[in-house]
């Protein structure tokens, strides 16, 4: 995020590169930088003749280079934006010759999503030498909560820990989806507001009491009544609570718990780092660690693998989601 801020600030200051090669597994920042360049390099009057948007599936590197070599009309620069540039992966090396001597009056933007160039290759080094190569990496889920807090703080909002983790639990590390949901809340709530689990439930649709976060917590606490209540709710609302996601998150929890059992250094900082979990969740792991010995955790992990296979209809007749959830809980609690 800091690197993105620096890129934007450099553009604002007039330090504009002739090439921006934006690549990586996380599309959110690639889209944000591309959007900023698209909206802010040229005035509205200049864009008509001097801004072009191409798509990787519909163009070639040769056509991109030909457009990049044109001179601007009645403007200091022209902007050529190539979206979905990863579609050109097989021929992207052909960009090297242009990168060695880019047109100084052109800003070429390549949005190369979900993939990266080999940094050892000459084309990558040349692009970085004469332009800017930015790699947008996927965040670990334990980093997303802090990202949400920073984004909201920058816009004048705060968020309660449980509300933050509800977003992470349901949306994972998909920053674009999270940003879209936050935008909805910003429209509804005045600046200075603190986002609560109630806001998440009312405006985004995640139940603050019947969700995977609370399900996992109830299992960790061995709160059988609550766990079975949530399982019943999931069975009645299968569209919003797919079994594959539920099984995956519970499996992830016990896999991490198994790893926790094996740690010599069980200090909070080390546990959060090794397990790649948000520190907010550590108390749930501590409770589960006391309730489930290592041998039991190992057996549960094996059972969850079997349930995951059954949930996908492999090797058995399709079983109702409610039955599989009950089977999961029986195996965990007994």
Secondary structure, DSSP 8 states (H G I E B T S, - for coil): -HHHHHHHHHHHTT---SEEEEEES-HHHHHHHHHHHHHHSS-HHHHHHHEEEEEGGG--HHHHHHHHTS--SSSS-EEEEEETGGGGGGGGGGGHHHHHT--TTEEEEEEEET----TTSHHHHHHHHHSEEEE-----HHHHHHHHHHHHHHTT-EE-HHHHHHHHHHHTT-HHHHHHHHHHHHHHS-TT-EE-HHHHHHHT---SSSSHHHHHHHHHHT-HHHHHHHHHHHHH-TTTS-HHHHHHHHHHHHHHHHHHHH-S---HHHHHHHHT--GGGHHHHHHHHHHS-HHHHHHHHHHHHHHHHHHTTSSS----HHHHHHHHHHHHH-
